[in-house]
Amino acid sequence: MALENLTAENFNDKISSTPLTVIDFWAPWCGPCKSFAPIFEKIAGENPDILFGKVNTEEEQAIASEFQIRSIPTIMIIREGIIIFNQAGMLPEDALVDVLKQAKELDMDMVRAEIAKQQEGNA
């Protein structure tokens, strides 16, 4: 699927049509974002079955606000419409590879059951 710029116009369509998405929330002025970009692009190239999206928080403030992005870079992984990973700060290449491996192996039935259990407890 490669690397795509996610915008308000395409965000929901891209996320809903892809089982696994990795998002890099970034800004042009952010030094750590610039350092992380080549890592993100390399891993994207090695995982053509996954959507790797970049959200420029300066241009897409509504998306950044919706996801409560407070610092950048922030890396988020969404699988089957559920946020399963959300971390502020740049990840080293091996850490990103490891997180992706875990995301792919995650039992989503268990995740949905846990979410339902938590929602029952809050009702």
FENKA-V335239 format. One record per backbone hydrogen bond with DSSP energy under -1.0 kcal/mol. NH is the residue of the N-H (numbers start at 1). CO is the residue of the C=O. Records with the same first field share a line. If there is no record, write none. Layout:
# FENKA-V335239
NH->CO  CO
This chain:
# FENKA-V335239
4->52
6->54
11->7
14->10
15->11
16->12
17->13
18->15
21->78
22->51
23->76
24->53
25->74
26->55
30->27
34->30
35->31
36->32
37->33
40->36
41->37
42->38
43->39
44->40
45->41
46->42
47->44
50->47
51->20
52->2
53->22
54->4
55->24
57->26
60->56
64->60
65->61
66->62
67->63
68->65
69->64
74->25
75->87
76->23
77->85
78->21
79->82
80->19
82->79
84->77
85->77
87->75
89->73
96->92
97->93
98->94
99->95
100->96
101->97
102->98
103->99
104->100
105->101
106->102
108->106
111->107
112->108
113->109
114->110
115->111
116->112
117->113
118->114
119->115
120->116
121->117
122->118
